Amino acid sequence: MTIQTDAQEILERLKTTQQKPLGDPRFNSLLGLEKSTFSQNPSATSGLTFYDLELGAKFLYPVLTPLRNMIPRVSGKGGIQAAWRAITAINTTGLRFGVSSANRGGVMAVKTQDYTASYKGIGVETSVDFEAQYAGQEFDDVRAIGAKTGLEALMLGEEAMILGGCTSVPLGATPTPTLAALTTGGTLAAQTWSIICVAMTLDGLMNGSVAGGVQGQIVRQNADLSSDTFGGGLARPSANATVATTGTTGSISASVTPVIGALGYAWFWA
């Protein structure tokens, strides 16, 4: 049997099918498609679906180290410290500068001082096993990424040490806070409150948080299975100060005498 269809009828059928959704049973029966053998998987990583992953990992983090970049990389000459001398003051005796006729002026006195700074090592470890290298083939150089990220992390750490390092001026103990109870501005109930303050260096401030707290002492496990114990950049806590609030809308104003070398303060109340 031969079915003859003119061009006009074909165009009409095309228009009709284009106006109907793919799931329309009338359309499916027209084409003999009750169900697709293969359909688009809703997951980008499942089914017979191309995964459009661009080669090379993207580095989406800032490496801002202006202070470090201004300091030249100069190799040491051995020993355990650097030493230098400086003139710290001129005309220390307050010499007057007038000169009498036919005479020479007075002799100025200067002040000098010797300085030393012990050498300290800084560094960070990264590692890549052979399996990670094999798995990264045709995508990225994992060993190069390990070296790059380790170097950049060290640069950021050095920048923070330059900006807020505190080795020559220990923070000591934080002064006792000064407190004042207010009857408005909060939701504190009528009771006695205890407030403690802790001064922090930049390192303590950067690594502390309200949720995670602050780190008084750190025990770090090293790559060679050794460990180092050191402070987390905090002063000794202040003595607790107490204040009593009244009513149900109370609040507390708290302040502390600034600590030389501190970049921030952690407050504890209960």
C-alpha positions in Angstrom: 0.0 0.0 0.0 1.3 3.5 -0.9 0.4 6.6 1.0 0.7 9.8 -1.0 0.8 13.1 1.0 1.2 16.4 -0.6 3.5 19.2 0.6 0.7 21.2 2.2 -0.4 18.3 4.4 3.2 17.7 5.5 3.6 21.3 6.6 0.3 21.2 8.5 1.4 18.1 10.4 4.7 19.7 11.3 2.9 22.8 12.6 0.6 20.5 14.7 3.5 18.5 16.2 5.5 21.6 17.1 2.6 22.9 19.1 2.3 19.8 21.3 4.7 18.9 24.2 7.0 15.9 23.9 4.9 14.1 26.6 1.6 14.5 24.7 0.3 11.0 24.1 -1.2 12.1 20.7 2.3 13.2 19.6 3.9 10.0 20.9 1.4 7.7 19.2 1.9 9.7 16.0 5.6 9.0 16.0 5.4 5.6 17.7 7.3 6.8 20.8 5.7 5.7 24.1 8.9 6.1 26.2 12.5 7.3 25.5 15.2 4.7 25.8 17.7 7.4 26.8 16.7 10.6 28.5 18.7 13.5 30.0 19.9 12.7 33.5 19.2 15.4 36.1 22.7 14.9 37.5 25.7 16.5 35.8 27.9 13.5 36.9 25.6 10.6 36.1 24.2 8.9 33.0 25.4 9.3 29.4 26.1 13.1 29.9 29.2 15.0 28.9 30.9 16.7 31.9 32.0 20.2 30.9 35.0 20.5 33.2 37.6 23.0 32.2 41.2 21.8 32.5 43.3 23.2 35.3 42.1 24.0 38.9 41.2 27.7 39.4 42.9 29.5 42.3 40.2 31.6 43.9 41.9 33.2 46.8 43.9 36.4 47.3 47.6 36.5 48.0 48.1 40.1 49.2 51.6 40.6 50.7 52.7 44.2 50.1 55.0 44.4 53.2 56.8 41.1 52.4 57.2 42.1 48.8 59.0 45.3 49.9 61.7 43.5 51.9 64.6 42.2 49.7 65.4 38.5 49.9 69.0 38.7 51.4 70.9 35.6 52.3 72.4 35.4 55.8 76.2 35.1 56.4 76.0 32.4 59.1 75.9 32.7 62.9 72.7 32.7 65.0 71.7 36.3 64.8 71.9 39.6 62.8 73.6 42.5 64.5 73.6 46.2 63.7 74.3 49.6 65.3 72.1 52.6 65.1 72.3 56.3 66.0 69.2 56.9 68.1 69.6 60.5 69.1 71.6 63.6 68.2 72.6 66.6 70.3 71.6 64.7 73.4 73.0 67.4 75.7 70.8 70.2 74.2 73.8 72.1 72.9 73.2 75.8 71.9 74.2 76.6 68.4 75.4 80.2 68.6 79.1 80.8 67.7 81.0 83.7 69.1 83.4 85.8 67.0 86.7 84.2 66.1 85.7 80.9 67.9 84.5 77.5 66.9 81.1 76.0 67.9 80.4 73.5 70.7 80.9 69.8 70.2 77.6 67.9 69.7 77.0 64.6 71.5 75.1 61.7 69.8 73.6 58.4 71.2 74.3 55.0 69.7 72.9 51.6 70.5 73.7 48.0 69.5 70.9 45.8 68.3 70.6 42.0 67.6 67.9 39.8 66.2 68.0 36.1 66.4 67.4 34.1 63.3 64.2 32.2 63.2 63.0 29.6 60.7 59.6 29.7 59.1 58.1 27.1 56.8 55.1 25.0 55.9 54.9 21.4 54.6 52.9 20.1 51.6 53.0 16.6 50.2 51.7 14.7 47.1 51.6 10.9 46.9 52.2 9.0 43.7 48.5 8.1 43.4 47.5 11.7 43.4 49.9 12.4 40.6 48.6 9.6 38.5 45.0 10.6 39.2 45.7 14.2 38.2 47.2 13.4 34.8 45.5 15.1 31.8 43.9 17.5 34.3 46.5 19.3 36.4 50.1 19.1 37.8 49.4 18.2 41.4 53.0 18.5 42.5 53.2 22.0 41.0 50.0 22.9 42.8 51.4 21.6 46.1 54.5 23.8 45.7 52.5 26.8 44.6 50.0 26.7 47.4 52.6 26.0 50.0 54.7 29.0 48.9 51.7 31.3 48.8 50.6 30.2 52.3 54.0 30.9 53.6 54.0 34.3 52.0 50.7 35.1 53.7 51.9 33.9 57.0 55.1 36.0 56.7 53.0 39.0 55.9 51.0 38.5 59.1 54.2 38.1 61.1 55.6 41.4 59.7 52.4 43.2 60.3 51.6 42.0 63.8 54.4 39.9 65.2 55.0 40.4 68.9 58.1 38.8 70.3 60.0 41.7 71.9 57.0 43.2 73.7 55.2 40.4 75.7 51.5 41.2 76.3 51.7 40.1 80.0 48.5 40.1 81.9 45.4 41.9 80.6 44.2 44.7 83.0 41.0 44.2 84.9 38.0 45.6 82.9 36.0 48.6 84.0 32.2 47.8 84.0 29.1 49.9 84.2 25.5 48.5 84.5 22.9 50.1 82.2 19.1 49.8 82.6 18.4 49.8 78.9 19.8 48.6 75.6 19.8 44.9 76.2 17.9 41.9 77.6 20.0 41.0 80.6 18.1 39.8 83.7 18.6 41.2 87.1 21.6 39.4 88.5 25.4 39.7 89.0 27.6 39.2 85.9 31.3 38.3 85.7 33.4 39.7 82.9 36.9 38.7 81.8 39.0 40.2 79.0 42.0 38.7 77.1 44.3 40.9 74.9 45.3 39.3 71.6 48.1 39.7 69.1 47.3 39.7 65.4 47.9 36.0 65.2 45.4 35.4 68.1 42.9 37.7 66.4 43.2 36.0 63.0 42.8 32.5 64.4 40.1 33.2 67.0 36.3 33.3 66.5 33.2 33.7 68.5 32.1 30.1 67.6 35.5 28.5 68.1 37.0 30.6 70.8 40.6 31.6 71.2 43.7 29.4 71.4 45.7 29.8 74.6 48.3 27.1 73.8 48.9 25.2 70.6 50.4 21.7 70.2 51.2 21.2 66.5 52.1 17.8 65.0 54.9 18.1 62.4 55.6 16.2 59.3 58.4 14.2 60.9 56.1 13.1 63.8 57.7 15.6 66.2 55.5 18.2 67.9 55.9 21.9 68.9 54.1 23.6 71.8 53.7 27.4 71.7 51.3 30.2 72.6 48.3 31.1 70.5 49.0 34.9 70.6 47.1 35.7 73.8 47.9 37.7 77.0 47.1 36.2 80.3 43.4 36.6 81.1 42.4 39.6 83.3 41.0 39.2 86.8 37.2 38.9 86.6 35.2 42.0 87.2 31.6 41.9 88.4 28.6 44.1 88.0 24.9 43.8 88.9 22.1 44.6 86.5 18.5 45.4 87.3 15.2 44.9 85.6 14.9 42.8 82.4 16.3 45.2 79.8 19.7 45.7 81.3 23.1 45.9 79.4 26.7 46.3 80.4 29.3 48.8 79.2 32.8 47.3 79.5 36.2 48.8 78.7 39.9 47.9 79.4 43.1 49.9 79.5 44.9 49.3 76.1 47.7 46.8 76.1 50.8 47.7 74.1 51.2 45.2 71.2 47.6 44.0 71.3 45.6 44.1 68.0 42.3 42.9 69.6 40.5 41.7 72.7 38.4 38.7 73.5 35.6 39.1 76.1 34.1 36.4 78.2 31.0 36.9 80.3 28.8 34.7 82.5 
